[in-house]
Amino acid sequence: MATGTDRIERYGRRTRWLHAAAYLTTLLLLGTGLWLLGGQEGHESILARALGVSDTRLHIWLGWALAAVVALGLIAGVRAIPTFLRESFRYDPGDGRWFLRWPRGVFTGRFGRHEGEFDPGQRIANLVIVAGLLILVITGIGLTTLHGGQLFA
C-alpha cells in the first residue's frame, strides 16, 4: 500500500501550472474555433455571452492568451529548453524494440526499458505537440494581422 511519501513528482508545481494553462487555453481555442467554423458567429456562445464579447473577439483573446502562455513558458523555462530538445531529439538503438513492445505495454502497463528522460513515444509526442502549438500560435498571430476587407464583411 502506498503512503504519502511514496509519491513520485515528475514535474514541479510551476511546470504543472504552465501545462494546465496551455491545455486550458488550447481547449478553449478549439471550442471557440469549432463554434466559428460551424458558422455560428451570429449566435453567441455561452462563454461569449457570459463575458459580453463576440465569439470572434473571444477567440482572438484566447489566442493571445495562448501566445502569452507559450512566451511565459519559454522565458521561465529557458534553462530547461536545451535539455528538453536534446532529450526529445534523442535516438537510441533500442527505440525500435521499445515500439515493438509498445502494444503489449498498453495492456499490461509494462513498457520496455528506455534510456533518457523520455521514452520513444513521449519523444515523438513532445515534438508533435510543440510543433503543433508553435504552428497554432504563429499562424494565429499572422491571421490577426490580416484585414479581410469586403470578403469577410
GROMACS elastic network, one bead per residue, 0.5 to 0.9 nm:
[ bonds ]
;  ai    aj funct       b0    kb
    2     5     6  0.78708   500
    2     6     6  0.58523   500
    2     7     6  0.80193   500
    3     6     6  0.54193   500
    3     7     6  0.76697   500
    4     7     6  0.61661   500
    5     8     6  0.85201   500
    9    12     6  0.70190   500
   11    14     6  0.81442   500
   11    15     6  0.60287   500
   11    16     6  0.63737   500
   12    15     6  0.54128   500
   12    16     6  0.63241   500
   12    17     6  0.87775   500
   13    16     6  0.51207   500
   13    17     6  0.61936   500
   13    18     6  0.86037   500
   14    17     6  0.51453   500
   14    18     6  0.61505   500
   14    19     6  0.86424   500
   15    18     6  0.50012   500
   15    19     6  0.61438   500
   15    20     6  0.85361   500
   15    73     6  0.83834   500
   15    77     6  0.86071   500
   16    19     6  0.50892   500
   16    20     6  0.61061   500
   16    21     6  0.86000   500
   17    21     6  0.61085   500
   17    22     6  0.85882   500
   18    21     6  0.51106   500
   18    22     6  0.62274   500
   18    23     6  0.86459   500
   18    69     6  0.71150   500
   18    70     6  0.87050   500
   18    72     6  0.83781   500
   18    73     6  0.67581   500
   19    22     6  0.50930   500
   19    23     6  0.61498   500
   19    24     6  0.85533   500
   19    73     6  0.89407   500
   20    23     6  0.50729   500
   20    24     6  0.60028   500
   20    25     6  0.85439   500
   21    24     6  0.51323   500
   21    25     6  0.60666   500
   21    26     6  0.83379   500
   21    66     6  0.80602   500
   21    69     6  0.68623   500
   22    25     6  0.54215   500
   22    26     6  0.59611   500
   22    27     6  0.84762   500
   22    66     6  0.64649   500
   22    69     6  0.63498   500
   22    70     6  0.75285   500
   23    26     6  0.51764   500
   23    27     6  0.60117   500
   23    28     6  0.85143   500
   24    27     6  0.52181   500
   24    28     6  0.61159   500
   24    29     6  0.84896   500
   24    66     6  0.89972   500
   25    28     6  0.50815   500
   25    29     6  0.59878   500
   25    30     6  0.84850   500
   25    62     6  0.62585   500
   25    63     6  0.77282   500
   25    65     6  0.69240   500
   25    66     6  0.57195   500
   25    69     6  0.85715   500
   26    30     6  0.60954   500
   26    31     6  0.86262   500
   26    62     6  0.81842   500
   26    63     6  0.82989   500
   26    66     6  0.69027   500
   26   133     6  0.84997   500
   27    31     6  0.62002   500
   27    32     6  0.86776   500
   28    31     6  0.50054   500
   28    32     6  0.61570   500
   28    33     6  0.82925   500
   28    59     6  0.82829   500
   28    62     6  0.72400   500
   29    32     6  0.51915   500
   29    33     6  0.57184   500
   29    34     6  0.83314   500
   29    58     6  0.88784   500
   29    59     6  0.61675   500
   29    60     6  0.87171   500
   29    62     6  0.61038   500
   29    63     6  0.67759   500
   29    66     6  0.86052   500
   30    33     6  0.50337   500
   30    34     6  0.60015   500
   30    35     6  0.84513   500
   31    34     6  0.52710   500
   31    35     6  0.61621   500
   31    36     6  0.87096   500
   32    36     6  0.61950   500
   32    37     6  0.84701   500
   32    45     6  0.82504   500
   32    47     6  0.89618   500
   32    55     6  0.68240   500
   32    56     6  0.79951   500
   32    58     6  0.76607   500
   32    59     6  0.58029   500
   32    62     6  0.88468   500
   33    36     6  0.51432   500
   33    37     6  0.59341   500
   33    38     6  0.84428   500
   33    55     6  0.89114   500
   33    56     6  0.86130   500
   33    59     6  0.68342   500
   34    38     6  0.59507   500
   34    39     6  0.87251   500
   34    40     6  0.89625   500
   35    38     6  0.52350   500
   35    39     6  0.68573   500
   35    40     6  0.57127   500
   35    41     6  0.75549   500
   35    45     6  0.77526   500
   35    55     6  0.81317   500
   36    39     6  0.52563   500
   36    40     6  0.53604   500
   36    41     6  0.56589   500
   36    55     6  0.73195   500
   36    56     6  0.73127   500
   36    59     6  0.87629   500
   37    40     6  0.74048   500
   37    41     6  0.86659   500
   38    41     6  0.84051   500
   39    42     6  0.78236   500
   39    43     6  0.87782   500
   40    43     6  0.52364   500
   40    44     6  0.73834   500
   40    45     6  0.81639   500
   40    55     6  0.85618   500
   41    44     6  0.68140   500
   41    45     6  0.86609   500
   41    54     6  0.78085   500
   41    55     6  0.63772   500
   41    56     6  0.71677   500
   42    54     6  0.87708   500
   42    55     6  0.86928   500
   43    55     6  0.85796   500
   44    47     6  0.80380   500
   44    48     6  0.59465   500
   44    49     6  0.59289   500
   44    53     6  0.86386   500
   44    54     6  0.67794   500
   44    55     6  0.64437   500
   45    48     6  0.51939   500
   45    49     6  0.61015   500
   45    50     6  0.85340   500
   45    54     6  0.85154   500
   45    55     6  0.68149   500
   46    49     6  0.51203   500
   46    50     6  0.60817   500
   46    51     6  0.86497   500
   47    50     6  0.50430   500
   47    51     6  0.62005   500
   47    52     6  0.84228   500
   47    53     6  0.87742   500
   47    55     6  0.82779   500
   47    58     6  0.84892   500
   48    51     6  0.51685   500
   48    52     6  0.58141   500
   48    53     6  0.52744   500
   48    54     6  0.57687   500
   48    55     6  0.55157   500
   48    56     6  0.89794   500
   48    57     6  0.86788   500
   48    58     6  0.65160   500
   49    53     6  0.65714   500
   49    54     6  0.76891   500
   49    55     6  0.85716   500
   50    53     6  0.81100   500
   51    54     6  0.86915   500
   51    58     6  0.84186   500
   53    56     6  0.83134   500
   53    57     6  0.63813   500
   53    58     6  0.63913   500
   54    57     6  0.52387   500
   54    58     6  0.61568   500
   54    59     6  0.86194   500
   55    59     6  0.60625   500
   55    60     6  0.86068   500
   56    59     6  0.50641   500
   56    60     6  0.62957   500
   56    61     6  0.86796   500
   57    60     6  0.51000   500
   57    61     6  0.61897   500
   57    62     6  0.86279   500
   58    61     6  0.50361   500
   58    62     6  0.61332   500
   58    63     6  0.85179   500
   59    62     6  0.51239   500
   59    63     6  0.61428   500
   59    64     6  0.87388   500
   60    64     6  0.63152   500
   60    65     6  0.85846   500
   60   140     6  0.81815   500
   60   141     6  0.89913   500
   60   144     6  0.74815   500
   61    64     6  0.51628   500
   61    65     6  0.61607   500
   61    66     6  0.87020   500
   62    66     6  0.61953   500
   62    67     6  0.85792   500
   63    66     6  0.51226   500
   63    67     6  0.62538   500
   63    68     6  0.86298   500
   63   136     6  0.86172   500
   63   137     6  0.70274   500
   63   140     6  0.66765   500
   63   141     6  0.78603   500
   64    68     6  0.61092   500
   64    69     6  0.85876   500
   64   137     6  0.81885   500
   64   140     6  0.84875   500
   64   141     6  0.78802   500
   65    68     6  0.50009   500
   65    69     6  0.62120   500
   65    70     6  0.86696   500
   66    70     6  0.61860   500
   66    71     6  0.85346   500
   66   133     6  0.88154   500
   66   137     6  0.71683   500
   67    70     6  0.51173   500
   67    71     6  0.61103   500
   67    72     6  0.85017   500
   67   134     6  0.88782   500
   67   137     6  0.58180   500
   67   138     6  0.85011   500
   67   140     6  0.89624   500
   67   141     6  0.83802   500
   68    72     6  0.59242   500
   68    73     6  0.83926   500
   69    72     6  0.50510   500
   69    73     6  0.60367   500
   69    74     6  0.85793   500
   70    73     6  0.50526   500
   70    74     6  0.61853   500
   70    75     6  0.86136   500
   70   133     6  0.83126   500
   70   134     6  0.83340   500
   70   137     6  0.84064   500
   71    74     6  0.50967   500
   71    75     6  0.61063   500
   71    76     6  0.84449   500
   72    75     6  0.51060   500
   72    76     6  0.58010   500
   72    77     6  0.80400   500
   73    76     6  0.52311   500
   73    77     6  0.55666   500
   73    78     6  0.78672   500
   74    77     6  0.52688   500
   74    78     6  0.55024   500
   74    80     6  0.89673   500
   74    81     6  0.76528   500
   75    78     6  0.53274   500
   75    79     6  0.88351   500
   76    79     6  0.80776   500
   76    80     6  0.89176   500
   77    80     6  0.52615   500
   77    81     6  0.64713   500
   78    81     6  0.54076   500
   78    82     6  0.80349   500
   79    82     6  0.68792   500
   79    83     6  0.79568   500
   80    83     6  0.54310   500
   80    84     6  0.60630   500
   80    85     6  0.86435   500
   81    84     6  0.50488   500
   81    85     6  0.60691   500
   81    86     6  0.84541   500
   82    85     6  0.51915   500
   82    86     6  0.59687   500
   82    87     6  0.84572   500
   83    86     6  0.50587   500
   83    87     6  0.59349   500
   83    88     6  0.82953   500
   84    87     6  0.52744   500
   84    88     6  0.58952   500
   84    89     6  0.85002   500
   84   117     6  0.87698   500
   84   126     6  0.88199   500
   85    88     6  0.50513   500
   85    89     6  0.59855   500
   85    90     6  0.82776   500
   85   127     6  0.87153   500
   86    89     6  0.54391   500
   86    90     6  0.59896   500
   87    90     6  0.50838   500
   87    91     6  0.86280   500
   87   116     6  0.66617   500
   87   117     6  0.63934   500
   87   118     6  0.68002   500
   87   123     6  0.73026   500
   88    91     6  0.85493   500
   88   117     6  0.85928   500
   88   118     6  0.72057   500
   88   120     6  0.84305   500
   88   122     6  0.78669   500
   88   124     6  0.72047   500
   88   125     6  0.88271   500
   88   126     6  0.64649   500
   88   127     6  0.67568   500
   89   123     6  0.69222   500
   89   124     6  0.83589   500
   89   127     6  0.79923   500
   90   116     6  0.82325   500
   90   120     6  0.85408   500
   90   123     6  0.77545   500
   91    94     6  0.85454   500
   91    95     6  0.70281   500
   91   120     6  0.80092   500
   92    95     6  0.55774   500
   92    96     6  0.85575   500
   92   114     6  0.83507   500
   92   115     6  0.74236   500
   92   120     6  0.87036   500
   93    96     6  0.70480   500
   93    97     6  0.83987   500
   94    97     6  0.53779   500
   94    98     6  0.63295   500
   94    99     6  0.89291   500
   94   113     6  0.85056   500
   94   114     6  0.72411   500
   94   115     6  0.85328   500
   95    99     6  0.63672   500
   95   100     6  0.87297   500
   95   114     6  0.73259   500
   95   115     6  0.89541   500
   95   119     6  0.82711   500
   95   120     6  0.60457   500
   96    99     6  0.52128   500
   96   100     6  0.63142   500
   96   101     6  0.87994   500
   96   120     6  0.86858   500
   97   101     6  0.62848   500
   97   102     6  0.85175   500
   97   112     6  0.78393   500
   98   101     6  0.52504   500
   98   102     6  0.60447   500
   98   111     6  0.74835   500
   98   112     6  0.52671   500
   98   113     6  0.70982   500
   98   114     6  0.72392   500
   98   119     6  0.83153   500
   98   120     6  0.72942   500
   98   121     6  0.87765   500
   99   103     6  0.77829   500
   99   112     6  0.83366   500
   99   120     6  0.75280   500
   99   121     6  0.77154   500
  100   103     6  0.71837   500
  100   104     6  0.85185   500
  101   104     6  0.56115   500
  101   105     6  0.63476   500
  101   106     6  0.89695   500
  101   111     6  0.69601   500
  101   112     6  0.63870   500
  102   106     6  0.62710   500
  102   110     6  0.87338   500
  102   111     6  0.62476   500
  102   112     6  0.72399   500
  102   121     6  0.87246   500
  103   106     6  0.52043   500
  103   107     6  0.69561   500
  103   108     6  0.89100   500
  103   111     6  0.88054   500
  104   107     6  0.54717   500
  104   108     6  0.61000   500
  104   109     6  0.79055   500
  104   110     6  0.75890   500
  104   111     6  0.76145   500
  105   108     6  0.50261   500
  105   112     6  0.73739   500
  106   109     6  0.56763   500
  106   110     6  0.76261   500
  106   111     6  0.75056   500
  107   110     6  0.81368   500
  108   111     6  0.79862   500
  111   114     6  0.87896   500
  112   119     6  0.88011   500
  113   119     6  0.81795   500
  114   117     6  0.86795   500
  114   118     6  0.78314   500
  114   119     6  0.57029   500
  114   120     6  0.75276   500
  115   118     6  0.75843   500
  115   119     6  0.71693   500
  115   120     6  0.89504   500
  116   119     6  0.72519   500
  118   121     6  0.78431   500
  118   122     6  0.55902   500
  118   123     6  0.59143   500
  119   122     6  0.52809   500
  119   123     6  0.62689   500
  119   124     6  0.89209   500
  120   123     6  0.50359   500
  120   124     6  0.64464   500
  120   125     6  0.86729   500
  121   124     6  0.52893   500
  121   125     6  0.61845   500
  121   126     6  0.85820   500
  122   126     6  0.59119   500
  122   127     6  0.85997   500
  123   126     6  0.50916   500
  123   127     6  0.64438   500
  123   128     6  0.87615   500
  124   127     6  0.52841   500
  124   128     6  0.62332   500
  124   129     6  0.85830   500
  125   128     6  0.51106   500
  125   129     6  0.59052   500
  125   130     6  0.83535   500
  126   129     6  0.53117   500
  126   130     6  0.59847   500
  126   131     6  0.83476   500
  127   130     6  0.53261   500
  127   131     6  0.59288   500
  127   132     6  0.83471   500
  128   131     6  0.52158   500
  128   132     6  0.59228   500
  128   133     6  0.85638   500
  129   132     6  0.50228   500
  129   133     6  0.60916   500
  129   134     6  0.85258   500
  130   133     6  0.51934   500
  130   134     6  0.61167   500
  130   135     6  0.85383   500
  131   134     6  0.51637   500
  131   135     6  0.60813   500
  131   136     6  0.84878   500
  132   135     6  0.51356   500
  132   136     6  0.60256   500
  132   137     6  0.86097   500
  133   137     6  0.61093   500
  133   138     6  0.84851   500
  134   137     6  0.51824   500
  134   138     6  0.59463   500
  134   139     6  0.83526   500
  135   138     6  0.52040   500
  135   139     6  0.58501   500
  135   140     6  0.81087   500
  136   139     6  0.55035   500
  136   140     6  0.58792   500
  136   141     6  0.85501   500
  137   140     6  0.50443   500
  137   141     6  0.60933   500
  137   142     6  0.85087   500
  138   141     6  0.52332   500
  138   142     6  0.61692   500
  138   143     6  0.86600   500
  139   143     6  0.60570   500
  139   144     6  0.86559   500
  140   143     6  0.50725   500
  140   144     6  0.63236   500
  140   145     6  0.89154   500
  141   144     6  0.52328   500
  141   145     6  0.67301   500
  142   145     6  0.54381   500
  142   146     6  0.69353   500
  143   146     6  0.53253   500
  143   147     6  0.84356   500
  144   147     6  0.79441   500
  147   152     6  0.86051   500
  148   151     6  0.58502   500
  148   152     6  0.52426   500
  148   153     6  0.76844   500
  149   152     6  0.59803   500
  149   153     6  0.66212   500
